[in-house]
Amino acid sequence: MLSLEPTDDLAKPAFKDAASCAKWLGQLQLTNLNLAQGTLRAQLDEFNRYPLRGKERLQTLETLRETVGIVQGDYAKKLAGKKLPFSDDEFKSIIALSSLWQSMLNGYLRCLQSLSSGDSSLTPEAALVTQRCQLYSSMQLGEFLRLGCEPDGRSWQRFHAIYAHAEEQGLHLQPVADKFNRAGIPISCRTLYAKMLLLHRARLLGLTRTQWHLIDHWLDHWGDAFSIEPRCSMSRGDAPPLAVDLAGMHGFVPIQHATSAPTMRFMAMVPLSKQIRVTTILLQQGQSPKQLELGEELSSKDCVDLLNRLHACWCEQRAESLADEPRDAPLVRMCQGIENIYAHIARKPFRQASASGIADKEAQKQIETFGRVLDQTDRHDLAQLGFLAEEWLVEEDGLLHARLLRKTSTGERMGTGQIVCVHKPEATTYRVGVTTLVSVTRSGQLYIGVRYLPGTPQAATLRGSTSGNLLSGAAAALALPEMSNLRIPASIVMPRDWFQAGRTLELALHDGEKQSVTLGISVEKGNDFERVSFTAKS
């Protein structure tokens, strides 16, 4: 943990104490975010190399905290909602984010090193220094989690080592004030440690950024319910404890995966289970989220739903996810995008009506690619035409939801709110759904959650004339049937920018049936589709 590069008298940082740091920050231009982030990182690294008494170093780091937090928060927004895995440029951005958190951590580790070497000026600040090390190690892990990536083993090892040091020094329970903490209360190393472990365990719930920040806030207030002990006990019916290895490269594991290693620690989940259940009951009895220190971002109903999901994730016995515990699992095939899904359901690609010139160009392209013009039968060879379905391992495949792990670490990038189609290799029926969660495992595989749309989809073609800024011509679509027993009307999954309430279109199903339809309301809108109700014109 304390293996830092030696200081160097030749280091020339732009600031050498808190006063000069404050002056430098006042002149730092924040309008160019990339430049500001890179400048902060470079100067902080140079400052960390500069030999300095521990007290002056600590005061300077405390001066940097607000600006670093603002810049990092704005910089992270560039990556929010991006498809995964990241592109090369996006990956460079997340490394830049992680590196600046690491630079802050290295600064406080330098203070911790001075403290361990007998620097008496830091003795009164031992708890603060240790807490800041735990905090910035958490920030680094959290950045990866919020963006849908599993942190690397080295980051976990450093995170655990800092807590082990805090525990060894008897500083892990001491609350430390932090004016930048949203909860406005002193936070101990144990709370920071348990909070990050719990957030990591909840990462596969498909949390929105708002939910992520809310849960982070809630856990600060629930710190009294946390315990991290070298031993544990459990009774039948209790929420089972979770285990973590202080020498390991992972987060919490179920109690049955614990070893007898002296570095093993356990968190009793009964107190947290009680906290969540009591909070849920009080919400149901009419207390507001604000009264219960749950914030004002979510309604009482949404808070109850989220609390129930967290309780199931943290406090109830469940099988480990394929993302955490690889194992044999059934296979399904999946494709994404309306035209790709159309091709698999119809067993042929979607084709726009082409003018002769366009048709000639298509024929020439086929000759160049395949050495001949493909006939209609050839077009059914979807793989040859590039309409590939990927193989995914099934963790869960229910009536309403699925959880899948891509078999390989290569394939299409994915994001939430995308339309996908899932089918078993031997089946002839298809299920269409929307991605609710996309995460990358440490091995580079994608893990996704899917919410299925009701009904068996049919491949369909839409035709319409120009109307304002709306698209015209023809487009691939998916028709979903009416389900009167569930009071679900028929709907069409269409490309974005095709919908306008009251618009009339021709809907042609794959079996040849054509009808004129009037669009009703937009039922839901995703990143690459819109699902719309309609009525058939008589």
C-alpha positions in Angstrom: 0.0 0.0 0.0 2.8 2.4 0.8 5.1 1.5 -2.1 5.4 5.0 -3.5 8.2 6.5 -5.6 10.7 8.5 -3.6 10.4 12.2 -3.5 12.8 14.3 -5.7 14.3 17.7 -5.0 14.2 18.4 -8.7 10.4 18.3 -8.7 8.9 21.7 -9.7 5.2 21.8 -9.0 3.2 25.0 -9.7 2.3 25.1 -5.9 4.2 24.0 -2.8 1.8 24.9 0.0 -1.8 25.5 0.6 -1.6 29.3 0.0 0.2 29.0 -3.4 -2.2 26.1 -4.3 -5.2 28.3 -3.6 -3.7 31.1 -5.8 -2.9 28.6 -8.6 -6.4 27.2 -8.5 -7.9 30.7 -8.8 -6.1 31.1 -12.1 -6.9 27.6 -13.5 -9.1 27.8 -16.5 -12.0 25.3 -16.2 -13.7 26.1 -19.6 -11.6 23.5 -21.4 -12.4 20.4 -19.4 -9.9 18.1 -21.0 -7.1 20.6 -20.4 -8.1 21.4 -16.8 -8.3 17.7 -15.9 -4.9 16.9 -17.5 -3.3 20.0 -15.9 -4.6 19.0 -12.4 -3.3 15.5 -12.8 0.1 16.6 -14.1 0.6 19.2 -11.3 -0.7 16.9 -8.6 1.7 14.2 -9.7 4.6 16.7 -9.7 3.5 17.9 -6.2 3.4 14.3 -4.9 7.1 14.0 -6.0 8.1 17.2 -4.1 9.6 16.6 -0.6 7.5 18.3 2.0 6.5 18.0 5.7 3.4 16.0 6.2 1.3 18.8 7.6 1.9 21.2 4.7 1.2 18.4 2.2 -2.1 17.5 3.9 -3.2 21.1 3.9 -2.4 21.5 0.3 -4.3 18.3 -0.7 -7.3 19.5 1.3 -7.2 22.8 -0.7 -7.3 20.8 -4.0 -10.3 18.6 -3.1 -13.1 20.9 -4.1 -11.8 21.7 -7.6 -10.8 18.1 -8.3 -14.2 17.0 -7.3 -15.9 19.5 -9.6 -13.7 18.7 -12.6 -14.0 15.0 -12.1 -17.8 15.2 -11.9 -18.1 17.2 -15.1 -15.5 15.0 -16.9 -17.4 11.8 -16.0 -20.5 13.1 -17.6 -18.8 12.7 -21.0 -18.9 8.9 -20.5 -22.4 8.6 -19.0 -24.7 6.5 -21.2 -22.0 5.4 -23.6 -22.3 1.9 -25.1 -20.0 -0.8 -23.7 -17.3 -1.9 -24.1 -15.8 1.5 -24.4 -14.1 2.7 -27.6 -10.4 3.3 -27.5 -11.0 7.1 -27.0 -13.6 6.5 -24.3 -11.3 4.0 -22.5 -8.6 6.7 -22.5 -11.1 9.0 -20.8 -12.0 6.6 -18.0 -8.2 5.9 -17.5 -7.8 9.7 -17.1 -10.6 9.8 -14.6 -9.1 6.9 -12.6 -5.6 8.4 -12.8 -6.6 11.7 -11.2 -8.3 9.9 -8.3 -5.1 7.8 -8.0 -3.1 11.0 -7.9 -5.2 12.3 -5.0 -4.9 8.9 -3.3 -1.1 8.9 -3.8 -0.9 12.4 -2.1 -2.7 11.1 1.0 -0.7 7.9 1.0 2.4 10.1 1.0 1.0 11.7 4.2 0.3 8.3 5.6 3.8 7.3 4.8 5.1 10.4 6.6 3.0 9.5 9.6 4.3 6.0 9.7 7.9 7.4 9.5 7.3 9.4 12.7 6.2 12.8 11.4 4.7 14.2 14.6 3.1 17.1 12.7 0.5 14.6 11.4 -0.2 12.7 14.6 -3.4 14.7 15.4 -4.6 14.1 11.8 -4.0 10.3 11.7 -7.7 9.5 11.4 -8.3 12.2 8.8 -5.4 11.0 6.6 -6.5 7.4 6.8 -10.1 8.3 6.0 -9.1 10.3 3.0 -7.0 7.4 1.7 -10.1 5.1 2.0 -12.3 7.8 0.4 -10.1 8.3 -2.7 -9.6 4.6 -3.1 -13.4 4.3 -3.0 -13.8 7.1 -5.6 -11.6 5.2 -8.0 -13.6 2.0 -7.6 -16.9 3.9 -7.8 -16.0 5.6 -11.1 -15.6 2.2 -12.8 -18.8 0.9 -11.3 -21.0 3.9 -12.2 -19.8 3.5 -15.8 -20.6 -0.2 -15.9 -17.1 -1.7 -15.6 -15.8 -4.2 -13.1 -12.7 -2.7 -11.3 -9.4 -4.5 -11.7 -7.9 -6.7 -9.0 -5.1 -4.3 -8.2 -7.6 -1.5 -7.3 -9.4 -3.9 -5.0 -6.2 -5.0 -3.3 -5.3 -1.4 -2.6 -8.8 -0.7 -1.3 -8.6 -3.7 1.1 -5.1 -2.9 2.2 -6.0 0.7 3.3 -8.9 -0.7 5.4 -6.6 -3.3 6.9 -4.2 -0.6 7.9 -7.0 1.5 9.4 -8.1 -1.5 11.4 -4.6 -2.3 12.5 -4.1 1.3 13.7 -7.5 1.3 15.5 -8.7 4.2 13.3 -11.4 2.4 11.3 -14.3 3.3 13.6 -13.4 7.0 14.1 -15.8 9.4 12.3 -14.1 12.1 10.3 -15.8 15.4 9.2 -15.9 16.1 5.5 -17.6 19.3 4.3 -18.0 17.8 0.8 -19.9 14.8 2.0 -23.6 15.1 0.9 -24.9 13.6 4.0 -23.4 16.3 6.1 -22.2 13.9 8.8 -18.8 12.6 9.9 -17.9 9.3 8.1 -15.6 6.6 9.3 -13.3 4.3 7.3 -15.6 1.4 8.1 -18.6 3.2 6.6 -16.7 4.0 3.5 -15.4 0.5 3.2 -18.7 -1.3 3.7 -20.5 1.2 1.5 -18.3 0.6 -1.5 -18.6 -3.2 -1.0 -22.4 -2.9 -0.9 -22.5 -0.6 -3.9 -20.4 -3.1 -5.9 -22.8 -5.9 -4.9 -25.7 -3.8 -6.2 -24.1 -2.9 -9.5 -26.1 -5.5 -11.5 -29.4 -4.1 -10.4 -29.3 -1.7 -13.4 -29.1 1.4 -11.2 -29.6 4.8 -12.9 -27.1 7.5 -12.0 -29.7 9.2 -9.8 -30.3 5.9 -7.9 -26.6 5.3 -7.6 -26.0 8.7 -5.9 -29.1 8.2 -3.7 -28.0 4.8 -2.4 -24.6 6.3 -1.7 -26.3 9.0 0.4 -28.5 6.5 2.2 -25.6 4.2 3.1 -23.8 7.2 4.8 -26.8 7.6 7.1 -27.0 3.8 7.7 -23.4 3.5 8.8 -24.4 2.5 12.4 -25.8 -0.7 10.9 -22.4 -1.8 9.5 -20.0 -4.2 11.2 -16.8 -5.7 9.7 -15.6 -8.5 12.0 -13.1 -11.4 11.9 -15.9 -13.8 13.0 -19.6 -14.2 12.4 -22.6 -16.2 13.5 -26.0 -16.7 11.9 -29.3 -18.2 12.8 -31.9 -19.9 10.6 -34.1 -17.3 8.9 -31.6 -14.5 9.4 -30.2 -12.4 6.6 -27.0 -14.4 5.8 -23.6 -12.6 6.5 -21.4 -11.5 3.6 -17.7 -12.2 3.5 -14.7 -10.3 2.2 -11.0 -11.1 2.1 -8.7 -8.2 3.0 -6.0 -9.8 0.9 -8.3 -10.5 -2.0 -9.0 -9.0 -5.4 -12.8 -9.0 -5.2 -15.7 -7.5 -3.2 -18.2 -9.2 -1.0 -18.8 -13.0 -1.5 -21.5 -15.2 0.1 -20.7 -16.7 3.4 -20.4 -20.2 1.9 -17.4 -18.9 -0.2 -15.5 -17.7 2.9 -12.2 -19.4 3.8 -10.4 -19.8 7.1 -7.7 -17.2 6.2 -6.9 -14.7 9.0 -7.6 -11.9 6.5 -11.3 -12.9 6.1 -13.8 -10.5 7.5 -17.6 -10.7 7.8 -20.5 -8.3 7.7 -23.6 -9.2 9.6 -26.6 -8.3 7.4 -29.3 -8.5 10.0 -28.9 -4.8 11.2 -29.0 -3.5 7.6 -32.0 -5.8 6.8 -33.8 -4.4 9.8 -32.9 -0.8 8.7 -34.3 -1.3 5.2 -37.5 -3.1 6.4 -38.3 -0.5 9.0 -37.7 2.4 6.5 -40.0 0.6 4.0 -42.7 0.2 6.5 -42.5 3.9 7.5 -42.8 4.9 3.9 -45.8 2.7 3.4 -47.4 4.3 6.5 -47.1 7.7 5.0 -43.8 9.2 6.0 -42.1 11.1 3.2 -38.7 10.2 1.8 -37.4 13.6 3.1 -38.5 12.9 6.6 -36.6 9.6 6.5 -33.4 11.3 5.1 -33.9 9.5 1.7 -33.7 12.7 -0.3 -36.4 14.2 -2.6 -35.5 12.8 -6.0 -37.8 9.7 -5.8 -41.4 9.3 -4.8 -42.3 7.1 -1.8 -43.4 4.3 -4.2 -40.1 4.5 -6.1 -38.2 4.5 -2.8 -40.1 1.4 -1.6 -39.4 -0.4 -5.0 -35.7 0.5 -4.8 -35.4 -0.5 -1.1 -37.0 -3.9 -1.9 -34.5 -4.5 -4.7 -31.6 -3.6 -2.4 -32.9 -5.9 0.3 -33.1 -8.8 -2.1 -29.6 -8.1 -3.4 -27.9 -7.7 0.0 -29.9 -9.5 2.6 -31.5 -12.5 0.9 -30.1 -15.9 -0.1 -29.6 -16.0 -3.9 -27.5 -17.6 -6.5 -24.4 -15.7 -7.5 -24.5 -14.0 -10.9 -22.7 -15.4 -13.9 -20.8 -12.2 -14.0 -19.2 -13.1 -10.6 -19.3 -16.9 -10.7 -18.7 -18.4 -14.1 -20.4 -21.8 -14.7 -22.1 -23.8 -17.4 -25.4 -22.3 -18.5 -27.9 -22.8 -21.3 -27.3 -20.9 -24.6 -29.5 -18.5 -26.5 -28.9 -16.4 -29.6 -29.4 -12.7 -29.6 -29.3 -9.9 -32.1 -30.0 -6.2 -31.8 -31.4 -3.4 -33.9 -34.7 -3.4 -35.7 -33.4 -4.3 -39.2 -31.3 -7.2 -37.8 -34.2 -8.5 -35.8 -36.5 -8.2 -38.8 -34.0 -10.3 -40.9 -33.9 -13.1 -38.3 -37.7 -13.2 -37.8 -38.5 -13.0 -41.6 -35.5 -15.1 -42.5 -34.4 -12.5 -45.1 -33.0 -9.0 -45.0 -35.3 -6.0 -45.1 -35.1 -4.4 -48.6 -36.1 -0.9 -49.6 -37.8 -0.7 -53.0 -34.8 0.4 -55.1 -34.6 2.4 -58.3 -32.9 0.5 -61.1 -29.7 2.4 -60.7 -29.5 1.5 -57.1 -30.4 -2.1 -57.9 -27.5 -2.2 -60.4 -25.1 -0.9 -57.8 -26.3 -3.6 -55.3 -25.8 -6.3 -57.9 -22.3 -5.0 -58.7 -21.5 -5.0 -54.9 -22.7 -8.6 -54.6 -20.5 -9.6 -57.6 -17.5 -8.0 -55.9 -18.2 -9.6 -52.6 -19.5 -13.1 -53.5 -18.5 -13.4 -57.2 -22.1 -13.6 -58.3 -25.5 -11.9 -57.9 -27.4 -13.5 -55.0 -30.8 -14.9 -55.7 -33.7 -14.8 -53.2 -32.7 -18.2 -51.8 -29.2 -17.0 -51.1 -30.6 -14.0 -49.2 -31.9 -16.4 -46.6 -28.3 -17.2 -45.6 -28.3 -14.4 -43.1 -24.8 -15.1 -41.6 -23.3 -14.8 -45.1 -25.0 -11.4 -45.5 -23.7 -10.2 -42.2 -26.8 -10.7 -40.1 -25.2 -12.5 -37.2 -26.8 -13.6 -34.0 -24.4 -13.8 -31.0 -24.4 -16.6 -28.4 -25.2 -15.7 -24.9 -25.3 -17.7 -21.6 -28.5 -17.6 -19.7 -28.5 -16.7 -16.0 -32.3 -16.1 -16.0 -34.9 -16.2 -18.7 -38.4 -15.6 -17.4 -41.7 -14.4 -18.8 -40.9 -10.7 -18.2 -37.1 -10.5 -17.7 -33.8 -12.1 -18.7 -30.2 -11.9 -17.5 -27.6 -12.9 -20.0 -23.7 -13.1 -20.3 -22.1 -12.9 -23.7 -20.2 -16.1 -24.3 -17.2 -14.3 -25.7 -15.4 -11.0 -25.1 -16.0 -9.8 -28.7 -19.1 -8.6 -30.4 -21.3 -5.5 -30.8 -21.2 -2.7 -28.4 -24.4 -2.3 -26.4 -26.1 0.3 -24.2 -29.3 0.5 -22.1 -32.6 1.2 -23.9 -31.7 -0.8 -27.0 -34.1 -3.2 -28.8 -32.9 -6.8 -28.8 -34.3 -10.2 -29.9 -33.6 -13.4 -28.0 -34.3 -17.0 -29.2 -33.2 -20.5 -28.3 -31.1 -22.2 -30.9 -33.7 -24.9 -31.6 -36.8 -22.7 -31.3 -38.7 -21.0 -34.1 -40.3 -18.3 -31.9 -38.6 -15.0 -31.0 -38.9 -12.7 -28.0 -38.2 -9.0 -28.3 -37.1 -6.9 -25.3 -35.3 -3.8 -24.2 -31.9 -3.7 -22.4 -32.2 -2.4 -18.8 -28.6 -3.1 -17.7 -25.3 -3.3 -19.5 -22.1 -4.1 -17.6 -18.6 -5.3 -18.5 -17.0 -8.1 -16.5 -13.3 -8.2 -15.7 -12.8 -10.7 -18.5 -14.4 -8.3 -21.0 -17.7 -10.1 -21.5 -20.9 -8.1 -21.6 -23.6 -8.9 -18.9 -27.1 -7.5 -19.7 -30.6 -7.4 -18.3 -33.5 -7.5 -20.7 -37.2 -6.5 -20.1 -39.3 -8.4 -22.6 -42.1 -6.7 -24.5 -45.4 -8.5 -24.5 -46.4 -10.8 -27.3 -44.7 -12.7 -30.1 -43.2 -10.2 -32.7 -43.9 -10.3 -36.4 -41.6 -8.8 -39.0 -43.3 -5.9 -40.7 -42.7 -3.1 -43.2 -43.9 0.5 -42.7 -44.5 2.9 -45.6 -45.4 6.5 -45.3 -45.2 9.8 -47.1 -43.1 12.8 -46.0 -44.6 14.7 -43.1 -42.7 17.6 -41.6 -39.3 16.4 -40.3 -40.5 12.8 -40.1 -38.9 10.0 -42.2 -40.6 8.7 -45.2 -40.3 5.8 -47.7 -40.2 2.3 -46.1 -38.7 1.0 -42.9 -38.4 -2.3 -41.1 -40.6 -2.6 -38.0 -41.9 -5.2 -35.6 -45.6 -5.8 -34.9 -46.7 -6.8 -31.4 -50.2 -8.3 -31.0 -53.0 -7.1 -28.8 -53.3 -9.0 -25.5 -56.8 -8.4 -24.4 -56.6 -10.5 -21.3 -53.8 -8.2 -20.0 -55.4 -5.1 -21.5 -52.4 -4.5 -23.7 -53.2 -3.0 -27.1 -51.4 -3.9 -30.3 -48.3 -1.9 -31.0 -45.5 -1.3 -33.5 -41.8 -1.1 -32.7 -40.5 1.4 -35.3 -37.4 3.5 -35.9 -37.1 6.7 -34.1 -38.4 9.8 -36.0 -41.2 7.9 -37.6 -43.8 8.6 -34.9 -46.4 11.4 -35.0 -49.7 11.0 -33.2 -52.5 10.6 -35.8 -50.1 9.8 -38.7 -51.4 7.3 -41.2 -49.0 4.6 -42.5 -49.2 1.4 -44.4 -48.3 -1.6 -42.3 -47.3 -4.8 -44.3 -46.8 -7.9 -42.3 -44.3 -10.6 -43.4 -47.1 -12.9 -44.3 -48.3 -10.4 -47.0 -51.2 -8.8 -45.1 -51.4 -5.1 -45.6 -53.4 -2.5 -43.7 -53.7 1.2 -43.3 -53.1 2.2 -39.7 -53.3 5.4 -37.7 -50.7 5.9 -35.0 -51.9 6.5 -31.5 -49.5 7.3 -28.6 -45.8 6.6 -27.9 -45.8 3.8 -25.4 -42.1 4.0 -24.8 -39.0 5.3 -26.5 -35.5 3.7 -26.4 -32.2 4.7 -27.9 -32.8 3.0 -31.2 -36.6 2.5 -31.4 -40.0 3.8 -30.5 -43.0 1.6 -29.5 -46.3 3.0 -30.7 -50.0 2.1 -30.3 -52.1 2.1 -33.5 -55.6 1.4 -34.8 -56.4 -0.2 -38.1 -58.4 2.0 -40.5 -61.5 0.2 -41.8 
